[in-house]
Amino acid sequence: MSLDNALWFAYIAIESALVGLLLYRRVWRTLPTFCLYCIWDILSNVAALLITRHYPLAVYFKVYFVQTIVDSILQVSVLVELAWSLLRPLRASLPRKTLIVLAVLILLAGAAVWPFSAVPGLTHVSKQAHLLLQLQQTTSILRILFFLFLAAGSSFLSISWRDRELQVATGLGFVSLFGFTAVMLHAHETTASQFQYLNQVLVASYLFCLSYWVYCFLQQEAQRREFTPQMQNFLLTVAGAAHSSRVTLNESRSEKARKSGKP
């Protein structure tokens, strides 16, 4: 068995163990999108492995195109879920549309990152492949930034390395950093052996991330700490200001509609 096949079989085996552990721990109750992402990832990787063995390369690229788009959507959804999960201590006091606001903010961050995530030096690939790589790089940068935000603000958010949110974000950030670096190096590599070596290092980083998650979810989940009074006041003030602005905007629109309806 070649090293490439051994790495991929190990990847599928460890991720299968992770999925089983997530289901056993009933993590789907608190992080359903993350569980869905892990199940999707293992199924898509098994499908990709079978397709490369039994179908032409052109078929694999078509499947890979769809897989990359779905994968990116799920990755962004996981970030939204983690952000929402961080607000558990204050959910009862937050407006109902807070989850939508979080999703919009993360999408806006992705839109801001998009122009800077283009991969230079890829003149030999199609426009479609270039867009897919840019999409992958955008989600990678988002995950790295999200992890850095949580790690830097852990004391303000009252979370530690025992909290699921930071554990998941750490794994995503680690893999994203390797993935981002690998794509940038792919754009400058000149030999097939270098390309293969980078892919092996990338799969090894996946294995490390999955092993880290398995270790984390084998441990008992830490009880979520309450926000500090200062942080509670800040978050509630921001949420209240956003709610007041929305109400004012709606009232203004209603008033203009009434005035325009007058003869």
N, C-alpha and C positions, 0 to 999 in steps of 0.2 A: 504494500500500500504506500502511495506517495505521501509526502508531507502535507501537501495541499488537502488531499482527501482525509487524512488523519485529523487535521485541524478542523475541517468542516464537520466530520462525524462527531468530534469532541464538542464542537459548538452546539450541534443539535441535541446531543445527549445532556449537556449541562443546562441548556435552555428548557428542555423537557422536564428536568428535575426542578428548575425554577418555577415553571408553570404549575407543576404538581404541588409545590410548596405554597404558592400563592393561593391555590384553590383550597388546600388544607387549612391554611391560616385564615381563610375567608377574607383575603385582602380586597376582593372584588366589592365588598360592602363599602369600603372607604375610598379605594382607588380603582374603580371599575375600568376606566379608560386605559390605565397602565396595564392592567391584567389583559385587556383586549389587545393592546399593542404587543405584548409578549406572545400571546397565542397567534396573532397575525404573523409576527416575525418568524416563528418556528414553522408555521405552515407555508409561508412564502419561500423560506429557505429550502425546505424539503421539495417544494414544487420546482424551484429553480435548479436544484441538483438533479432531479429526474428529467427535466427538460433538456439540460445540457448533455445528458447521456443518451437520450432517445430522439431528439429533434434537431434540425439544423440551427445554426447560430442565429439566423434571421428571426426564427420563432422566439428564441430566448430574448433577443433585444426588444421585441414587441411586448413580451410579458414583463420585462424589466422596466419598460416605460410606464406601464400601468402600476406596477409594484412601487416604483419610486414616488409616484404621485400620492398613492394611498398611504405609503409609509410616512411621507412628509406631513400629510393631514393628521395622521394619528400622533406624530411626534409633537406637533403644535398643540393638539388637543390634550396631550399629557401635561404640557407646560401650563395650560389653562387650568387643568384639574389640580395640579400641585399648588398653583397660586390660590385657588378657591379653598383647598384643604388647609392652607396656612391660616385662613381666616376663621377656622372652626370656632375659636372662643368667642367670636363676635358675630357670628352669622345671624343670630336671632335679632340683633340690633341693626343690621344692614338692610338697605333697600333690596327688593326682590330682584332688581335688574343688575345687581353687582356682578354676577357671573358674566353677564353679557358685556359689561364694561371691561372686565378683565380680559375677555377674549378680544375685544376691539383693541385694547392697549397692546396686547402681544402681537396682533396682526399688524398694527401700525409700526411696532418695532421691527417686524419682519420686512415691511415695506421700506423702512429707513435703511435696513441692512442690505436689501437686494442690490442696489447699484454698486455696492462695494464688494460683492461676493462673486463677481465674474472672475473666471479663471483665465489669466493671461497665458499666451503662448500655445493655445490649442487651435492652431490654424488647420490641423489635419482632421478635425472631427466635424460632423455635420452640425447645423444650427440647432437641430432638435437635441442632439447629445450635449451640446454646450448649455442649452437651457436647463436640461436635467441636472447637469453638474452644478449650475448656478443655484438651482433649487436646493440641492443637497447641501451646498455650502451655506446657504442662507439659514436653513434649519440647524446646521451645525453651530453657526455663530450664535443663533438665538439660544441654543441649549448651553453653550459656554457662558454667555452673558447671564443667563438665568442662574446657573450654578454660582457664578462669581457674586451675583446680587445676594443670594441666600447665604453664602459663606461670609460675605462682608457684613451683612445685616443680621446675622444670627442672634446676636445679643438683643437687638431691638425687636426682632420677631419672636423672641423667647423660644428658640429652637436650638437643638444640639445635634451632634452626629448620631444620636440614638433615635432621632425623629425620622419617620419614614420619608417625609418630604425631602429632607436634606440627603438622605441615603440614595433615593432615586435620582435626585438632581446631580449628585456626585458621580454616579455611574454614567449618566447621560453626558455630563460635561467631560468626563475622562475619554469616553469613546469618541465624542465629537472632536476633541482636540486632536486625537490621532487621525481621525477621518479627514479633518480639514488639512492637516499637515501632509497626509498621504496624497490627497488630490493635488495639492500645490507641487509636490515633488513629482507626481506623475506627469505634470505638464512640462517638466524639464528633463525627465529620464530619457536615455538614448538606447538602452538595450532591453531585450525581453527578460533577461535575468534580473535586472533591477526592478522591473515591473512586477515580476513574480515575488521577489523578496519583499517589496513594499506591501503587497497583498497579504503575505504571510504574517508580517508584523501587525497589519490591521486586524486580521482574524484573531491573532494572539491577544490584541487589546480587547476584542469582544469577549474572549474567554475570561480574561481577567475581570472585566466588568460583571459578567454573569456570575462568576465565582464570588465576587464581592457581594452581589445581591443575594445569592444563596446564603452566604454567611450572615448577612444582615437580617434576613427574614427568618432565619433559624432562631434568632434572638427574640426575646419578648419585646413587644412594642412599648416604647416609653410613653408614660402618661403625658398627654399634651398639657404644657404649662400655659397659664393665663398670660395675656399681654400685660406689660407694665401699665400703670395708670396713665403715664404720659403717652404711651403708644396707643392705648385705647382712645384717649381724647383726640389724638391726632387723626386716627383712622375714622372715627365717628364724625369729626369736623369735616374731613374731606368728603365723606359720603353724604353728609348733610348739605354741604355746599353744592355738590353735584346734583342732589335731588332738588334743592331750591332753584338752581339755575334751570333745570329741566321744567319745573312747574312754571316758572316765570316765562320761559320760552313758549310753552303751550298756551298759557293765558294770553300772551301777546299775539299769537297766531289766531286764537279764537276771537280776540277783539278786532283784529284786522278783517277777519272773515265776516263778522257782524256788520262792521262799517261798510265793507264793500257790497254787502247785500242790501243796503238801504237804497231807496229810489233817489 
